[in-house]
Amino acid sequence: MIVVIDGPSGSGKSSTAREVAARSGFYFLDSGAFYRCFTFAHQRDGSDTDRFMEKLSGYRVGGRFENGEFRISLDGEDVTREIRDSRVTSGVSRIAEITAVRARVNELLREVAMSNDVIADGRDLGTAVFPDADLKFFMVADLETRTQRRIKQLEEMGLSGDPGEIRNNLEYRDRIDSGREADPLRQAEDAILIDTSELEFEQQVDLILAKIKEIKNRR
């Protein structure tokens, strides 16, 4: 069974997907972490895009759900913390625009989904990666709510960020993600819209769990 949650950055899709996975026994796929990982690789290798593209197929990227947290590795090294750095955040949309990178991430996501019950979050999962997913959701939230969530996420990781810079970065990413030519951010026609601006975390988790239960009961 495949469940996907698409939406802009900070809408709550990743934290919700993690909790739904923990409660349902599904395998959690954080597609954004994969894009961040490739962005980190690009920056680690000197931000030389030509060299990065030459090495793209050779990067060993792996993701796992461990003790309630999604972990990701690059060439055997755990980079879960490193990919949340503000420098990676500011560069991820540019790397995610590259068609070959999107194709590589899609391969990684589909490989895991072939033999597992999965819930994944991203921006084009319901439209491009898993168009036949059993359930699709599209999460949105107002800009101020998303800014505060990003600040809280950084604080929980022992990091800090300037609210104005974070807000500007979210707006920039919205423009890039929605305007890119390859697989832009958009709601799938059969996706359920969830505005999380005024919802409690438990409410959005329970809503998705209830929909999953409905599907399972019909089988």
C-alpha positions, -999 to 999 in steps of 0.1 A, spaced: 0 0 0 13 34 -10 2 67 7 17 100 -4 16 135 11 26 164 -12 27 201 -4 50 231 1 79 231 26 68 236 62 32 225 56 36 197 81 38 168 57 71 153 70 63 152 107 28 139 99 42 112 76 66 101 103 40 98 130 15 80 107 43 56 98 51 50 134 15 42 143 6 22 112 37 1 107 43 16 73 78 23 60 85 61 60 100 77 29 112 113 32 118 123 -4 130 157 7 158 141 26 170 125 -6 170 158 -24 188 174 5 214 146 4 222 152 -32 224 189 -25 248 182 3 269 160 -21 270 189 -46 282 213 -20 306 189 -5 323 184 -39 328 221 -44 295 230 -60 310 220 -93 278 210 -112 296 193 -141 315 171 -117 284 165 -97 265 153 -128 293 130 -137 292 114 -103 254 114 -99 248 77 -106 277 67 -84 266 84 -52 255 58 -27 224 72 -10 204 52 15 175 60 39 161 41 69 136 46 97 154 41 130 141 46 166 113 69 154 136 90 132 144 89 95 181 86 89 199 91 56 234 83 45 258 93 17 286 70 6 283 51 39 283 82 61 252 92 81 244 128 71 210 132 87 220 163 107 242 178 80 215 179 53 194 202 76 220 230 75 208 263 62 232 262 33 217 230 21 182 244 26 190 274 5 204 253 -24 180 223 -25 154 237 -48 181 244 -75 194 209 -73 158 195 -73 152 213 -106 177 191 -124 158 164 -143 185 137 -138 184 143 -100 147 139 -99 149 107 -119 175 93 -95 155 102 -64 123 87 -80 143 54 -87 153 53 -50 117 59 -38 102 33 -61 128 7 -52 117 9 -15 80 10 -24 81 -21 -45 80 -45 -15 68 -24 15 37 -5 28 50 30 25 40 66 33 60 92 16 61 130 16 73 153 -12 61 177 -39 53 156 -69 47 121 -55 10 120 -63 15 134 -98 48 121 -111 63 94 -88 34 74 -76 4 84 -98 -14 52 -88 -9 56 -50 -37 41 -29 -41 74 -11 -30 109 -19 -30 140 3 -20 176 -4 -11 196 27 -9 234 28 -5 261 55 0 298 56 35 313 54 38 324 90 28 290 103 53 273 81 80 298 92 74 290 129 74 253 122 108 255 105 122 275 134 110 249 159 124 221 137 158 237 137 157 243 175 149 207 181 180 197 162 201 222 182 203 246 153 191 282 149 179 304 120 168 339 113 130 341 110 132 366 81 157 345 62 136 314 68 104 331 56 122 344 25 136 310 18 102 294 20 87 319 -4 116 314 -28 112 276 -26 75 279 -33 82 299 -65 109 275 -77 90 243 -69 57 256 -84 74 271 -115 99 244 -125 93 227 -158 100 192 -146 73 178 -123 62 211 -106 46 212 -72 8 209 -77 -21 190 -62 -31 158 -79 -67 158 -91 -75 128 -67 -56 142 -37 -74 151 -5 -66 187 5 -56 194 41 -50 229 54 -29 224 85 -27 261 95 -54 257 122 -52 220 128 -36 204 158 -9 178 150 -30 149 163 -59 160 141 -40 157 109 -24 124 119 -58 110 129 -74 121 96 -48 102 75 -49 71 98 -87 70 94 -84 72 56 -59 44 56 -82 23 78 -111 29 53 -89 16 24 -78 -15 44 -114 -23 55 -125 -24 18 -99 -50 9 
